[in-house]
Amino acid sequence: MPCNLYSGQKSPELPGPALVRCHREWQQMAIFEVLLPEEPVKMVFNSHLRQSFDRVPRAVGDIDSEWALFHSAIVEAAVASCGRKVASASCGGNPRTHWWTPEVRGAVRLKKEAYRAWLVFGSPEAADRYRIAKRGAAVAVAEAKSRAWEEFGEAMEKDYRSAPKRFWQTVRRLRRGRQQLAHTVYSGDGELLTSTGAIVGWWKEYFEELLNPTYAHSEEEPEPGDLGMDCPISGAEVAEVVKQLHSGGAPGADEVRPGYLKAMDVVGLSWLTRLYNIAWSSGAVPREWQTGVVVPIFKKGDLRVCSNYRGITLLSLPGKVYSKVLERRVRSIVESQIEEEQCGFRPGRGTVDQLYTLARVMEGAWEFAQPIHMCFVDLEKAYDRVPRGTLWGTLQEYGVGGFLLRAIQSLYQRSVSLVRIAGSKSDLFPVRVGLRQGCPLSPVLFITFMDRISRRSRGVECVEFGGRRISSLLFADDVVLLASSSSDLQLLLGRFAAECEAAGMRISTSKSETMVLDRKRVACHLRVGGEVLPQVEEFKYLGVLFTSEGRRDREIDRQIGSASAVMRTLS
């Protein structure tokens, strides 16, 4: 595939891994983790970790003391084996990119030295030397950028054939452009904040309110009940989860990176397993595992408006491994109980299943002139709104209890977050409601919670297709309700809305919409809480456009346009 990525003398900054801007006040040393996969480095790492483990008392202590020993040992082993590097690329805000080679660095240094000499002596000879050095530096930079862009183009062509996932990730990063952070933000009352302390403080207030939505739902925290038989966590469970960790993932509050865990040999893994079994048997976890680091990511609009950012939450990697072990145990219990209508966060299922089902139902209905009334339901802040007490009760209904339920609850008992922005961190704030963002447990907990709502709202209203009765399609919190008439759909929607309200969830009436597939125009006035939902002629469901006429040409045209836009970014 041709890839004309560079032309002319002046090029933009070379795309690649995220560029880091350095400010003197938060420049720090980071461990050179990239060396860990090398076998000699890994041997030194595990040797230091083994020595630390040999000094650990054989008697099992409490979770906090055991975690302190493990955390300090793994960080010290990484420092001893890999060394440290400057976390930022340069000072003064200049990003270092792939074209910043030793030759370019030397040419730029000579230019600066010649400039200083010219300022000191002011002679014509010094001025000539500076002009020559300046010209040489410009040539070195231009040649280095040209070479880097050629290498980038070759790598993109190779990725297009052999690594399409990485290819499209790069394309999306190119389309977004360079991420920026505002040096000023507007507060809630419209005041422009300029000082670092005020900016960080407002980000904390913003996310604290966002992650703690208020609602009138009251609940009681159920007890785990009889703990039953203790089934310790095995080393095989831990090793399998660690093996599947993605290299290069961002660390949480404890700064433990995935490379540290992936480099551990049998001794390190046995220590990690011991740590998890202390957490399992005691029903407690370290504070770092309960702490989320919220990083604002700009979407679009005014850089100074906080609502134009979305927050991603970084969690402790050892804590995420523990959560994944628990997730596998939970899934083995609830997976067989979850209804077929749910395809979100389930192995072997995905968006294609729901899109195919809805498309086939609509095609069959259109062919036999059978109307279908649909409601595309949007839930307000679905993940962030789940009441935890109701969730624990739901898990007990599905057979999750004892040690397993207590272990899950331990991750939420002191749940807190902080905001990291431009190298500064806010104070901690509590997160009292909702599922933990970025936690491997959250998806299976959420679909179990939604399955309970779906079950309780089911009635006789449905559409029939291929001998099956279909009343709803769920992909996590994306819900489609289907019925053969407007009155049936209103009954189905009313029960679903009531069950959502009883469970502490709420339907967004401004974002939920109705659509009718029929050969003639039919009105469908659905109400939720006294408000009429808008009726539309087309709706984009899971990224695909469906129309009230059942036609596919609009979706095909949209996909062609999207593909053309992507190709234009590469030309």
C-alpha positions in Angstrom: 0.0 0.0 0.0 1.6 3.3 -1.0 2.2 5.6 1.9 3.1 9.2 0.9 3.8 10.5 4.4 6.4 13.2 3.8 7.0 15.8 1.1 8.7 19.2 1.1 11.4 20.7 3.3 9.5 21.2 6.5 7.8 18.3 8.3 5.5 18.2 11.3 6.6 16.4 14.4 7.1 12.7 13.8 4.2 10.5 15.1 5.2 7.7 17.4 4.9 6.9 21.0 3.3 9.6 23.1 5.6 12.6 23.4 6.5 13.8 26.9 6.8 17.5 27.8 9.2 18.2 30.6 8.9 20.9 33.2 11.7 21.4 35.7 9.4 21.3 38.7 8.3 17.7 38.0 11.2 16.2 36.1 12.0 12.8 37.7 14.0 9.6 37.3 12.2 6.5 35.9 13.3 2.9 35.8 14.5 1.9 32.4 11.9 -0.9 32.1 12.5 -1.5 28.4 15.6 -3.6 29.3 13.7 -6.2 31.4 12.8 -8.6 28.6 16.6 -9.1 27.9 17.7 -12.4 29.5 20.8 -11.1 31.3 18.8 -8.2 32.8 16.0 -10.5 33.8 18.5 -12.8 35.6 19.8 -9.9 37.7 16.2 -8.8 38.4 15.2 -12.2 39.7 18.4 -12.7 41.6 17.7 -9.5 43.6 14.0 -10.5 44.1 15.1 -13.9 45.3 17.5 -12.4 47.8 14.7 -10.2 49.2 12.3 -13.1 49.4 14.8 -15.2 51.3 14.8 -12.5 54.0 11.0 -12.4 54.4 9.7 -14.2 57.6 8.1 -17.5 56.8 5.3 -16.7 59.1 2.5 -14.9 57.2 2.0 -11.3 58.3 -0.9 -8.9 57.7 -1.5 -7.7 54.2 0.0 -4.2 54.6 3.3 -5.4 55.9 3.6 -8.2 53.3 2.7 -5.7 50.5 5.3 -3.2 51.8 8.0 -5.9 51.6 7.0 -7.1 48.2 6.6 -3.6 46.7 10.0 -2.4 47.9 11.7 -5.6 46.8 10.3 -5.5 43.2 11.1 -1.8 42.8 14.7 -2.3 44.2 15.2 -5.3 41.9 14.1 -3.3 38.8 16.4 -0.4 39.7 19.3 -2.7 40.3 18.8 -4.6 37.0 17.7 -1.8 34.7 19.0 1.5 36.2 17.2 4.8 35.9 16.6 7.3 33.2 15.2 10.8 33.0 11.5 10.4 32.7 11.1 13.5 30.6 12.9 14.1 27.3 14.3 17.6 27.8 13.8 20.7 29.8 12.0 23.8 28.7 9.1 22.0 27.1 10.9 20.7 23.9 9.8 17.2 22.9 12.4 14.7 21.8 11.3 12.7 18.8 12.7 9.8 16.7 14.8 12.2 14.6 16.7 13.6 17.6 19.8 11.5 17.0 23.3 12.0 18.4 24.4 13.7 15.2 21.5 16.2 15.4 22.2 16.8 19.1 25.9 17.5 18.3 25.1 19.9 15.5 22.6 21.8 17.6 25.2 22.0 20.5 27.8 23.4 18.1 25.3 26.0 16.9 24.6 27.1 20.5 28.3 27.3 21.3 28.9 29.4 18.2 26.1 31.7 19.1 27.4 32.2 22.7 30.9 32.9 21.2 29.4 35.5 18.9 27.7 37.2 21.8 30.9 37.3 23.8 33.3 38.4 21.1 31.1 40.1 18.5 33.7 39.7 15.7 32.9 39.1 12.0 34.7 35.8 12.3 32.5 34.7 15.2 29.4 35.7 13.2 30.6 33.7 10.2 31.2 30.6 12.4 27.7 31.0 13.9 26.1 31.2 10.4 27.9 28.1 9.3 27.0 26.2 12.4 23.4 27.3 12.2 23.2 26.2 8.5 24.8 22.8 9.5 22.3 22.3 12.3 19.3 23.0 10.0 20.6 20.6 7.4 21.2 17.9 10.0 17.7 18.3 11.4 16.1 18.2 7.9 18.0 15.1 6.9 17.2 13.3 10.2 13.5 14.2 9.9 13.4 12.9 6.3 15.1 9.6 7.2 12.7 9.2 10.2 9.7 9.8 8.1 10.9 7.3 5.5 11.5 4.7 8.2 8.0 5.5 9.6 6.4 4.9 6.2 8.2 1.6 5.7 7.1 0.5 9.2 3.5 1.5 8.5 3.5 -0.5 5.2 4.9 -3.5 7.1 2.3 -3.1 9.9 -0.5 -2.9 7.3 0.3 -6.4 6.2 1.5 -8.1 9.3 0.1 -6.1 12.3 -3.2 -4.4 11.3 -4.1 -3.7 14.9 -1.0 -1.6 15.4 -1.5 0.0 12.0 -5.0 1.3 12.8 -3.9 2.4 16.3 -1.3 4.6 14.6 -3.8 5.9 12.1 -6.2 6.9 14.9 -3.4 8.7 16.8 -2.5 10.6 13.6 -6.1 11.7 13.1 -6.4 12.9 16.7 -3.2 15.0 16.4 -1.0 15.9 19.3 -2.6 15.8 22.7 -2.5 19.1 24.5 -3.2 20.2 28.0 -4.6 23.6 28.9 -2.4 25.8 31.2 -5.7 27.4 32.4 -9.1 26.0 33.0 -12.6 27.5 33.8 -14.0 26.7 37.3 -17.6 25.8 37.8 -18.7 29.4 38.1 -16.8 30.5 34.9 -13.7 31.9 36.6 -10.5 31.4 34.7 -7.9 29.6 36.9 -4.2 30.1 36.2 -2.2 28.9 39.2 -1.2 25.2 39.4 -2.8 24.7 42.8 -6.1 26.1 41.8 -6.2 24.1 38.5 -5.4 20.8 40.3 -7.9 21.6 43.0 -10.7 22.3 40.5 -9.9 19.1 38.5 -10.3 17.2 41.9 -13.7 18.8 42.5 -14.8 18.1 39.0 -14.0 14.4 39.0 -15.1 13.9 42.6 -18.6 15.2 41.6 -18.5 13.2 38.3 -17.6 9.9 40.0 -20.1 10.3 42.8 -23.4 10.9 41.1 -26.2 11.6 43.5 -29.4 9.6 43.5 -32.3 8.9 45.9 -31.7 5.1 46.0 -31.3 3.7 49.5 -29.6 0.4 50.1 -28.2 -1.7 52.9 -24.8 -3.4 52.6 -25.4 -7.1 52.8 -22.9 -9.4 54.6 -21.0 -12.0 52.6 -22.8 -14.7 54.6 -21.2 -18.0 55.5 -17.7 -17.9 54.1 -17.9 -21.6 53.3 -14.8 -23.5 52.3 -11.6 -21.6 51.7 -10.2 -22.3 48.2 -6.7 -20.7 48.1 -5.4 -19.0 45.0 -3.0 -21.2 43.1 0.3 -20.3 41.6 -1.1 -21.5 38.2 -3.9 -19.0 38.3 -1.5 -16.2 39.0 1.0 -17.2 36.4 -1.6 -17.5 33.7 -2.9 -14.0 34.4 0.6 -12.4 34.6 1.5 -14.1 31.3 -1.4 -12.3 29.6 -0.5 -8.8 30.9 0.1 -6.3 28.1 3.6 -4.9 28.1 3.8 -1.1 28.2 0.7 -0.6 30.2 0.6 2.5 32.5 1.2 1.9 36.2 -1.2 2.9 39.0 -0.5 4.7 42.2 2.2 2.2 43.3 4.2 2.7 40.0 4.7 -1.0 39.5 4.8 -1.6 35.8 3.7 -4.7 33.9 7.3 -5.5 32.9 8.2 -6.1 36.5 5.5 -8.8 36.9 6.1 -10.4 33.5 9.9 -10.7 34.3 9.4 -12.6 37.5 10.5 -16.3 37.7 8.9 -19.0 39.9 10.2 -17.4 43.1 8.7 -14.0 42.4 5.4 -15.6 41.3 5.2 -17.7 44.4 5.7 -14.5 46.5 3.0 -12.8 44.6 0.7 -15.8 45.1 1.5 -15.7 48.8 0.5 -12.0 48.9 -2.8 -12.8 47.1 -3.6 -15.6 49.5 -3.1 -13.2 52.5 -5.6 -10.8 50.8 -8.0 -13.7 50.1 -8.0 -15.2 53.6 -8.0 -11.8 55.4 -10.6 -10.0 53.2 -8.3 -7.0 53.0 -6.1 -5.4 50.3 -3.4 -2.7 50.3 -4.5 0.9 50.1 -2.7 1.3 46.7 -4.9 -1.4 45.2 -8.0 0.7 46.1 -6.6 3.9 44.7 -7.3 5.1 41.2 -5.2 7.7 39.3 -7.5 9.7 37.0 -5.8 11.2 34.0 -7.9 13.7 31.9 -7.8 13.0 28.1 -8.9 15.8 25.8 -11.8 14.9 23.4 -12.7 18.1 21.5 -13.8 21.7 22.0 -12.4 24.3 24.3 -9.2 23.0 26.1 -10.1 25.1 29.2 -13.4 23.4 29.8 -13.2 20.2 32.0 -16.3 18.6 30.5 -14.4 18.4 27.2 -12.1 15.8 28.7 -12.8 12.2 29.6 -11.0 10.7 32.5 -9.2 7.3 32.3 -8.4 5.6 35.6 -5.1 3.9 36.2 -5.1 1.1 38.8 -2.3 -0.8 40.5 -1.0 -3.7 38.3 -0.6 -6.2 41.1 -4.1 -5.2 42.2 -5.4 -5.8 38.6 -3.9 -9.2 38.5 -5.6 -10.1 41.8 -8.9 -8.7 40.3 -8.5 -10.8 37.2 -8.0 -14.0 39.3 -11.3 -13.1 41.1 -13.0 -12.3 37.8 -12.2 -15.8 36.5 -13.8 -17.3 39.5 -16.9 -15.1 39.3 -17.3 -15.8 35.6 -17.2 -19.6 36.1 -20.2 -19.2 38.4 -22.4 -16.6 36.6 -21.6 -17.1 32.9 -24.0 -20.0 32.4 -26.8 -18.0 34.2 -26.6 -14.9 32.0 -29.3 -14.7 29.3 -28.5 -15.1 25.6 -29.6 -11.6 24.9 -26.4 -10.2 26.6 -23.3 -10.3 24.3 -21.2 -7.6 26.0 -18.0 -8.7 27.9 -18.6 -12.4 27.2 -16.1 -14.8 25.7 -16.8 -15.8 22.1 -19.4 -13.0 21.7 -19.2 -9.4 20.5 -20.9 -6.6 18.6 -21.1 -8.6 15.4 -23.6 -11.0 17.1 -26.0 -8.2 18.1 -25.6 -6.4 14.8 -26.3 -9.6 12.8 -29.3 -10.5 15.0 -30.9 -7.0 14.7 -30.2 -6.9 10.9 -31.7 -10.3 10.3 -34.8 -9.6 12.4 -35.4 -6.3 10.5 -34.8 -8.0 7.1 -37.3 -10.8 7.9 -39.9 -8.4 9.3 -39.6 -6.1 6.2 -39.9 -9.1 3.8 -43.1 -10.3 5.5 -44.5 -6.8 6.1 -44.4 -7.3 9.9 -43.8 -4.0 11.9 -41.2 -3.8 14.5 -41.2 -1.2 17.2 -37.8 -0.5 18.8 -36.5 1.5 21.7 -32.8 2.3 21.9 -32.3 2.8 25.6 -29.5 4.9 27.0 -28.6 4.7 30.8 -27.3 7.7 32.6 -23.6 7.1 33.7 -24.3 3.4 33.8 -20.9 2.2 35.1 -20.6 5.1 37.6 -24.1 4.7 38.9 -24.2 1.1 40.0 -25.1 1.0 43.8 -22.6 -1.3 45.4 -25.0 -2.7 48.1 -27.4 -3.7 45.4 -24.6 -5.2 43.4 -23.5 -7.4 46.3 -27.0 -8.6 46.7 -27.2 -9.4 43.0 -24.0 -11.4 43.2 -25.4 -13.4 46.1 -28.5 -14.2 44.0 -26.3 -15.6 41.3 -24.3 -17.7 43.7 -21.3 -15.6 44.4 -20.7 -15.4 48.2 -18.3 -16.4 50.9 -14.6 -15.7 50.5 -15.1 -14.7 46.9 -17.7 -12.0 47.6 -15.7 -10.7 50.6 -12.6 -10.5 48.3 -14.5 -8.4 45.8 -15.9 -6.1 48.5 -12.4 -5.5 49.9 -11.4 -3.8 46.6 -14.3 -1.3 47.2 -14.1 -0.7 51.0 -11.8 2.3 50.9 -12.1 3.2 47.2 -10.4 6.5 46.5 -9.0 8.4 43.5 -6.7 11.3 42.7 -6.3 13.4 39.6 -2.9 13.6 37.8 -2.6 16.6 35.5 0.6 18.0 34.0 2.8 16.2 36.5 0.9 17.4 39.5 -1.4 15.2 41.7 -4.5 16.2 43.6 -5.5 15.2 47.1 -7.3 11.9 47.4 -11.1 11.9 47.3 -13.6 9.0 48.0 -15.5 7.2 45.3 -18.6 5.8 47.0 -20.7 4.6 44.1 -20.3 2.8 40.8 -17.9 0.2 39.5 -14.1 0.7 39.4 -13.0 2.0 36.0 -10.2 0.0 34.5 -10.7 -3.0 36.8 -10.8 -6.5 35.2 -13.7 -7.4 37.5 -16.0 -4.6 36.5 -17.3 -6.0 33.1 -18.5 -9.3 34.5 -20.0 -7.5 37.6 -21.9 -5.1 35.3 -23.4 -7.6 32.9 -24.5 -9.7 35.9 -26.2 -6.6 37.4 -27.8 -5.8 34.0 -28.9 -9.4 33.6 -30.9 -9.2 36.8 -32.7 -6.0 35.5 -33.4 -7.6 32.2 -34.8 -10.8 33.7 -37.1 -8.9 36.1 -38.5 -6.7 33.3 -39.3 -9.5 30.9 -42.9 -10.1 29.9 -44.8 -11.6 26.9 -44.1 -8.6 24.6 -41.6 -9.5 21.9 -41.1 -10.1 18.2 -40.8 -13.6 16.7 -38.1 -14.6 14.3 -37.0 -18.1 13.3 -39.1 -19.7 16.0 -37.5 -17.6 18.7 -39.1 -14.8 20.8 -36.9 -11.8 21.1 -37.7 -8.9 23.4 -34.3 -7.3 24.0 -30.7 -7.1 22.8 -28.0 -6.1 25.3 -24.4 -5.2 24.8 -23.3 -4.2 28.3 -25.4 -1.0 28.8 -26.5 -0.6 25.1 -30.1 -1.9 25.2 -32.6 -2.4 22.4 -36.2 -3.3 23.4 -38.3 -4.8 20.6 -42.1 -5.4 20.3 -44.6 -5.9 17.6 -46.7 -2.8 18.6 -46.3 0.5 20.2 -48.5 -0.5 23.2 -46.5 -3.6 23.8 -43.3 -1.7 23.6 -44.6 0.8 26.1 -45.4 -2.0 28.6 -42.0 -3.5 28.1 -40.2 -0.1 28.5 -42.3 0.7 31.6 -41.2 -2.4 33.3 -37.6 -2.0 32.3 -37.6 1.6 33.5 -39.2 0.6 36.8 -36.6 -2.2 37.4 -33.8 0.3 36.5 -35.1 2.8 39.1 -35.5 0.0 41.7 -31.8 -1.0 41.1 -30.6 2.6 41.3 -30.2 3.2 37.6 -31.9 5.8 35.4 -32.9 6.0 31.8 -31.7 9.1 29.9 -34.8 10.4 28.2 -32.8 12.9 26.1 -30.6 10.2 24.6 -33.0 7.3 24.4 -34.9 7.1 21.1 -37.6 5.1 19.3 -37.8 3.8 15.8 -40.5 1.9 13.8 -39.7 -0.5 10.9 -42.8 -0.4 8.8 -43.8 0.0 5.1 -45.9 3.0 6.1 -45.1 5.8 8.5 -46.3 4.9 12.0 -46.1 7.1 15.1 -44.6 5.6 18.3 -45.0 7.9 21.3 -43.2 6.2 24.2 -43.1 7.8 27.7 -40.6 7.4 30.5 -41.4 9.3 33.7 -43.9 11.5 31.9 -41.4 12.5 29.2 -42.0 11.5 25.5 -39.0 9.8 23.8 -38.1 11.2 20.4 -38.9 9.1 17.4 -36.2 8.9 14.7 -35.9 7.6 11.2 -32.4 6.2 11.7 -30.2 5.2 14.6 -26.5 4.3 14.9 -26.4 1.1 17.1 -23.0 -0.2 18.0 -21.4 1.9 15.3 -23.8 0.7 12.5 -26.6 2.8 11.0 -30.1 1.3 11.0 -33.0 3.0 9.3 -36.8 2.8 9.6 -36.9 1.6 6.0 -34.5 -1.3 6.6 -32.2 0.0 3.9 -28.4 -0.5 4.0 -27.3 2.0 1.4 -26.9 4.9 3.9 -24.7 2.7 6.1 -22.6 1.7 3.1 -22.2 5.3 2.0 -21.2 6.2 5.5 -18.6 3.5 5.7 -17.2 4.6 2.3 -16.9 8.1 3.5 -15.2 7.1 6.7 -12.7 5.0 4.8 -12.0 7.9 2.4 -11.4 10.2 5.4 -8.9 7.7 6.9 -7.0 7.4 3.6 -6.8 11.2 3.2 -5.0 11.4 6.5 -2.3 9.1 5.0 -1.9 11.0 1.8 
